Amino acid sequence: MTDEQRLEAIARDPRYQSLVQRRGRYAALLSAVMLATYFGFVLMIAFDKPLLAKPVYGAISLGIPVGFGLILLAILLTGLYVRRANRDWDPAMAVLLAEHAA
């Protein structure tokens, strides 16, 4: 069996198609969370600058910790995706590749 035939067989496997769908839904969910949060931050900048300009500690305004929180959220969401990929999707893909190796 050539590599191309092997890849086609894997692509037709219902378990692979299910895996791709689940992974896609999860990625879309995490992306939607990040986009909604970032879009909300941009809207706050556009429509409520005084709120973000309020000092919270000395010369640090509220916008600084909120922006830092966005960065931390991006790191957290990336970590969640990687953890799920390592725990669920990579082992399932390894099984599929092993079964179609012959």
ROPA-960077 format. One record per atom (N, C-alpha, C): residue number from 0; residue in three letters; atom name; x, y, z. Coordinates in steps of 0.02 Angstrom, whole numbers, padded with zeros to 5 digits, m for minus. Example, Ala and Ser with C-alpha at 12.3 -4.5 7.8 and 13.67 -1.06 7.14 Angstrom:
<recs>
[rec 0 ALA N [00660 m00284 00390]] [rec 0 ALA CA [00615 m00225 00390]] [rec 0 ALA C [00660 m00165 00390]] [rec 1 SER N [00642 m00112 00354]] [rec 1 SER CA [00684 m00053 00357]] [rec 1 SER C [00645 00002 00394]] 
</recs>
This chain:
<recs>
[rec 0 MET N [00043 m00059 00000]] [rec 0 MET CA [00000 00000 00000]] [rec 0 MET C [00045 00062 00000]] [rec 1 THR N [00031 00107 m00045]] [rec 1 THR CA [00071 00169 m00048]] [rec 1 THR C [00048 00217 00006]] [rec 2 ASP N [00089 00267 00018]] [rec 2 ASP CA [00072 00318 00069]] [rec 2 ASP C [00007 00353 00050]] [rec 3 GLU N [m00002 00367 m00014]] [rec 3 GLU CA [m00062 00401 m00036]] [rec 3 GLU C [m00124 00359 m00023]] [rec 4 GLN N [m00121 00294 m00037]] [rec 4 GLN CA [m00177 00249 m00024]] [rec 4 GLN C [m00191 00244 00051]] [rec 5 ARG N [m00137 00243 00090]] [rec 5 ARG CA [m00144 00239 00163]] [rec 5 ARG C [m00179 00301 00189]] [rec 6 LEU N [m00159 00360 00165]] [rec 6 LEU CA [m00190 00423 00187]] [rec 6 LEU C [m00263 00426 00166]] [rec 7 GLU N [m00279 00401 00107]] [rec 7 GLU CA [m00348 00400 00084]] [rec 7 GLU C [m00390 00353 00127]] [rec 8 ALA N [m00362 00296 00146]] [rec 8 ALA CA [m00397 00249 00189]] [rec 8 ALA C [m00411 00280 00258]] [rec 9 ILE N [m00362 00315 00284]] [rec 9 ILE CA [m00371 00349 00349]] [rec 9 ILE C [m00424 00402 00343]] [rec 10 ALA N [m00423 00441 00289]] [rec 10 ALA CA [m00472 00495 00280]] [rec 10 ALA C [m00543 00468 00274]] [rec 11 ARG N [m00551 00408 00248]] [rec 11 ARG CA [m00618 00378 00242]] [rec 11 ARG C [m00642 00345 00307]] [rec 12 ASP N [m00597 00334 00353]] [rec 12 ASP CA [m00614 00300 00415]] [rec 12 ASP C [m00662 00344 00456]] [rec 13 PRO N [m00720 00318 00476]] [rec 13 PRO CA [m00768 00358 00515]] [rec 13 PRO C [m00740 00383 00581]] [rec 14 ARG N [m00694 00346 00611]] [rec 14 ARG CA [m00664 00370 00674]] [rec 14 ARG C [m00622 00431 00661]] [rec 15 TYR N [m00587 00434 00605]] [rec 15 TYR CA [m00547 00493 00588]] [rec 15 TYR C [m00592 00552 00575]] [rec 16 GLN N [m00645 00541 00538]] [rec 16 GLN CA [m00692 00595 00523]] [rec 16 GLN C [m00723 00623 00587]] [rec 17 SER N [m00740 00579 00633]] [rec 17 SER CA [m00766 00601 00698]] [rec 17 SER C [m00714 00640 00737]] [rec 18 LEU N [m00653 00617 00736]] [rec 18 LEU CA [m00599 00651 00770]] [rec 18 LEU C [m00589 00721 00743]] [rec 19 VAL N [m00590 00728 00677]] [rec 19 VAL CA [m00582 00794 00645]] [rec 19 VAL C [m00639 00840 00664]] [rec 20 GLN N [m00700 00813 00665]] [rec 20 GLN CA [m00758 00854 00684]] [rec 20 GLN C [m00755 00877 00756]] [rec 21 ARG N [m00737 00832 00801]] [rec 21 ARG CA [m00733 00850 00872]] [rec 21 ARG C [m00678 00903 00883]] [rec 22 ARG N [m00621 00892 00852]] [rec 22 ARG CA [m00566 00939 00858]] [rec 22 ARG C [m00585 01007 00830]] [rec 23 GLY N [m00619 01007 00774]] [rec 23 GLY CA [m00641 01070 00743]] [rec 23 GLY C [m00690 01108 00786]] [rec 24 ARG N [m00738 01072 00816]] [rec 24 ARG CA [m00787 01105 00860]] [rec 24 ARG C [m00752 01135 00921]] [rec 25 TYR N [m00705 01098 00949]] [rec 25 TYR CA [m00670 01123 01008]] [rec 25 TYR C [m00628 01185 00991]] [rec 26 ALA N [m00594 01182 00934]] [rec 26 ALA CA [m00553 01239 00912]] [rec 26 ALA C [m00598 01299 00898]] [rec 27 ALA N [m00657 01288 00868]] [rec 27 ALA CA [m00703 01343 00854]] [rec 27 ALA C [m00728 01374 00919]] [rec 28 LEU N [m00743 01332 00969]] [rec 28 LEU CA [m00766 01358 01033]] [rec 28 LEU C [m00713 01402 01066]] [rec 29 LEU N [m00651 01376 01069]] [rec 29 LEU CA [m00598 01416 01100]] [rec 29 LEU C [m00585 01480 01061]] [rec 30 SER N [m00588 01476 00996]] [rec 30 SER CA [m00578 01535 00954]] [rec 30 SER C [m00633 01586 00966]] [rec 31 ALA N [m00695 01562 00972]] [rec 31 ALA CA [m00751 01607 00985]] [rec 31 ALA C [m00744 01642 01052]] [rec 32 VAL N [m00721 01606 01102]] [rec 32 VAL CA [m00710 01636 01168]] [rec 32 VAL C [m00658 01691 01163]] [rec 33 MET N [m00603 01677 01129]] [rec 33 MET CA [m00549 01727 01123]] [rec 33 MET C [m00572 01787 01082]] [rec 34 LEU N [m00605 01775 01027]] [rec 34 LEU CA [m00628 01830 00985]] [rec 34 LEU C [m00680 01873 01020]] [rec 35 ALA N [m00727 01842 01056]] [rec 35 ALA CA [m00777 01881 01092]] [rec 35 ALA C [m00745 01923 01146]] [rec 36 THR N [m00698 01895 01182]] [rec 36 THR CA [m00664 01933 01234]] [rec 36 THR C [m00624 01990 01205]] [rec 37 TYR N [m00586 01976 01153]] [rec 37 TYR CA [m00546 02029 01121]] [rec 37 TYR C [m00591 02083 01091]] [rec 38 PHE N [m00645 02062 01058]] [rec 38 PHE CA [m00691 02110 01029]] [rec 38 PHE C [m00722 02153 01083]] [rec 39 GLY N [m00739 02124 01140]] [rec 39 GLY CA [m00766 02163 01196]] [rec 39 GLY C [m00715 02214 01222]] [rec 40 PHE N [m00652 02194 01223]] [rec 40 PHE CA [m00599 02241 01244]] [rec 40 PHE C [m00594 02299 01195]] [rec 41 VAL N [m00596 02284 01131]] [rec 41 VAL CA [m00592 02336 01080]] [rec 41 VAL C [m00652 02382 01085]] [rec 42 LEU N [m00711 02354 01097]] [rec 42 LEU CA [m00771 02396 01105]] [rec 42 LEU C [m00765 02441 01167]] [rec 43 MET N [m00736 02414 01220]] [rec 43 MET CA [m00725 02457 01279]] [rec 43 MET C [m00678 02514 01263]] [rec 44 ILE N [m00626 02501 01224]] [rec 44 ILE CA [m00580 02554 01204]] [rec 44 ILE C [m00617 02606 01162]] [rec 45 ALA N [m00660 02582 01117]] [rec 45 ALA CA [m00694 02627 01072]] [rec 45 ALA C [m00748 02668 01107]] [rec 46 PHE N [m00785 02638 01153]] [rec 46 PHE CA [m00844 02671 01181]] [rec 46 PHE C [m00841 02691 01254]] [rec 47 ASP N [m00791 02667 01291]] [rec 47 ASP CA [m00787 02684 01362]] [rec 47 ASP C [m00715 02694 01383]] [rec 48 LYS N [m00681 02739 01350]] [rec 48 LYS CA [m00611 02753 01367]] [rec 48 LYS C [m00602 02775 01440]] [rec 49 PRO N [m00648 02816 01467]] [rec 49 PRO CA [m00638 02836 01536]] [rec 49 PRO C [m00636 02778 01586]] [rec 50 LEU N [m00675 02725 01572]] [rec 50 LEU CA [m00674 02667 01616]] [rec 50 LEU C [m00604 02635 01616]] [rec 51 LEU N [m00576 02625 01557]] [rec 51 LEU CA [m00510 02594 01554]] [rec 51 LEU C [m00455 02641 01578]] [rec 52 ALA N [m00469 02705 01579]] [rec 52 ALA CA [m00419 02753 01602]] [rec 52 ALA C [m00418 02763 01678]] [rec 53 LYS N [m00467 02733 01713]] [rec 53 LYS CA [m00469 02740 01786]] [rec 53 LYS C [m00408 02709 01817]] [rec 54 PRO N [m00375 02746 01861]] [rec 54 PRO CA [m00316 02718 01895]] [rec 54 PRO C [m00337 02664 01945]] [rec 55 VAL N [m00298 02610 01946]] [rec 55 VAL CA [m00311 02557 01994]] [rec 55 VAL C [m00255 02553 02046]] [rec 56 TYR N [m00195 02572 02026]] [rec 56 TYR CA [m00139 02572 02073]] [rec 56 TYR C [m00087 02621 02047]] [rec 57 GLY N [m00082 02677 02079]] [rec 57 GLY CA [m00034 02728 02058]] [rec 57 GLY C [m00049 02752 01987]] [rec 58 ALA N [m00001 02745 01943]] [rec 58 ALA CA [m00009 02767 01874]] [rec 58 ALA C [m00036 02712 01829]] [rec 59 ILE N [m00051 02654 01856]] [rec 59 ILE CA [m00076 02599 01816]] [rec 59 ILE C [m00152 02606 01809]] [rec 60 SER N [m00175 02610 01747]] [rec 60 SER CA [m00246 02616 01734]] [rec 60 SER C [m00277 02546 01727]] [rec 61 LEU N [m00343 02544 01728]] [rec 61 LEU CA [m00379 02481 01723]] [rec 61 LEU C [m00365 02445 01658]] [rec 62 GLY N [m00349 02482 01605]] [rec 62 GLY CA [m00335 02451 01540]] [rec 62 GLY C [m00275 02404 01541]] [rec 63 ILE N [m00226 02419 01583]] [rec 63 ILE CA [m00166 02377 01586]] [rec 63 ILE C [m00182 02307 01612]] [rec 64 PRO N [m00213 02299 01670]] [rec 64 PRO CA [m00229 02231 01693]] [rec 64 PRO C [m00280 02195 01648]] [rec 65 VAL N [m00326 02232 01618]] [rec 65 VAL CA [m00374 02200 01573]] [rec 65 VAL C [m00337 02174 01511]] [rec 66 GLY N [m00293 02214 01483]] [rec 66 GLY CA [m00253 02192 01425]] [rec 66 GLY C [m00208 02133 01443]] [rec 67 PHE N [m00179 02135 01502]] [rec 67 PHE CA [m00137 02079 01526]] [rec 67 PHE C [m00180 02017 01535]] [rec 68 GLY N [m00241 02026 01559]] [rec 68 GLY CA [m00288 01970 01566]] [rec 68 GLY C [m00304 01938 01499]] [rec 69 LEU N [m00309 01978 01446]] [rec 69 LEU CA [m00320 01951 01379]] [rec 69 LEU C [m00262 01907 01357]] [rec 70 ILE N [m00202 01929 01372]] [rec 70 ILE CA [m00143 01889 01355]] [rec 70 ILE C [m00144 01823 01394]] [rec 71 LEU N [m00160 01827 01458]] [rec 71 LEU CA [m00163 01766 01499]] [rec 71 LEU C [m00218 01719 01474]] [rec 72 LEU N [m00275 01748 01452]] [rec 72 LEU CA [m00329 01707 01425]] [rec 72 LEU C [m00306 01670 01363]] [rec 73 ALA N [m00269 01703 01320]] [rec 73 ALA CA [m00244 01671 01259]] [rec 73 ALA C [m00197 01613 01277]] [rec 74 ILE N [m00154 01623 01326]] [rec 74 ILE CA [m00109 01571 01349]] [rec 74 ILE C [m00148 01513 01379]] [rec 75 LEU N [m00199 01528 01419]] [rec 75 LEU CA [m00240 01476 01449]] [rec 75 LEU C [m00277 01435 01396]] [rec 76 LEU N [m00307 01469 01348]] [rec 76 LEU CA [m00344 01433 01296]] [rec 76 LEU C [m00298 01389 01254]] [rec 77 THR N [m00238 01414 01241]] [rec 77 THR CA [m00189 01374 01205]] [rec 77 THR C [m00170 01312 01245]] [rec 78 GLY N [m00160 01321 01310]] [rec 78 GLY CA [m00144 01264 01353]] [rec 78 GLY C [m00200 01213 01356]] [rec 79 LEU N [m00263 01237 01357]] [rec 79 LEU CA [m00320 01191 01357]] [rec 79 LEU C [m00321 01150 01293]] [rec 80 TYR N [m00309 01183 01237]] [rec 80 TYR CA [m00309 01147 01173]] [rec 80 TYR C [m00253 01095 01170]] [rec 81 VAL N [m00194 01114 01192]] [rec 81 VAL CA [m00137 01068 01190]] [rec 81 VAL C [m00149 01009 01236]] [rec 82 ARG N [m00175 01022 01295]] [rec 82 ARG CA [m00189 00968 01342]] [rec 82 ARG C [m00239 00918 01314]] [rec 83 ARG N [m00292 00945 01284]] [rec 83 ARG CA [m00342 00901 01254]] [rec 83 ARG C [m00314 00862 01195]] [rec 84 ALA N [m00273 00895 01154]] [rec 84 ALA CA [m00243 00861 01097]] [rec 84 ALA C [m00197 00805 01120]] [rec 85 ASN N [m00157 00818 01171]] [rec 85 ASN CA [m00111 00766 01196]] [rec 85 ASN C [m00148 00709 01230]] [rec 86 ARG N [m00203 00725 01264]] [rec 86 ARG CA [m00240 00673 01302]] [rec 86 ARG C [m00287 00633 01258]] [rec 87 ASP N [m00321 00665 01210]] [rec 87 ASP CA [m00374 00631 01173]] [rec 87 ASP C [m00357 00618 01099]] [rec 88 TRP N [m00339 00671 01064]] [rec 88 TRP CA [m00334 00665 00991]] [rec 88 TRP C [m00271 00632 00967]] [rec 89 ASP N [m00214 00646 00998]] [rec 89 ASP CA [m00152 00614 00976]] [rec 89 ASP C [m00153 00538 00986]] [rec 90 PRO N [m00175 00513 01044]] [rec 90 PRO CA [m00178 00440 01051]] [rec 90 PRO C [m00227 00408 01002]] [rec 91 ALA N [m00284 00440 00989]] [rec 91 ALA CA [m00332 00413 00942]] [rec 91 ALA C [m00303 00411 00872]] [rec 92 MET N [m00266 00463 00854]] [rec 92 MET CA [m00234 00465 00789]] [rec 92 MET C [m00179 00413 00784]] [rec 93 ALA N [m00143 00401 00837]] [rec 93 ALA CA [m00091 00349 00837]] [rec 93 ALA C [m00120 00280 00825]] [rec 94 VAL N [m00178 00267 00855]] [rec 94 VAL CA [m00212 00203 00844]] [rec 94 VAL C [m00232 00195 00770]] [rec 95 LEU N [m00260 00248 00743]] [rec 95 LEU CA [m00279 00246 00672]] [rec 95 LEU C [m00219 00234 00627]] [rec 96 LEU N [m00166 00270 00640]] [rec 96 LEU CA [m00105 00261 00599]] [rec 96 LEU C [m00077 00190 00605]] [rec 97 ALA N [m00079 00163 00665]] [rec 97 ALA CA [m00053 00095 00675]] [rec 97 ALA C [m00096 00044 00639]] [rec 98 GLU N [m00162 00053 00641]] [rec 98 GLU CA [m00207 00006 00607]] [rec 98 GLU C [m00200 00008 00532]] [rec 99 HIS N [m00185 00067 00505]] [rec 99 HIS CA [m00180 00074 00433]] [rec 99 HIS C [m00108 00068 00408]] [rec 100 ALA N [m00063 00047 00451]] [rec 100 ALA CA [00007 00042 00432]] [rec 100 ALA C [00021 m00019 00388]] [rec 101 ALA N [m00020 m00069 00395]] [rec 101 ALA CA [m00007 m00132 00359]] [rec 101 ALA C [m00015 m00125 00284]] 
</recs>
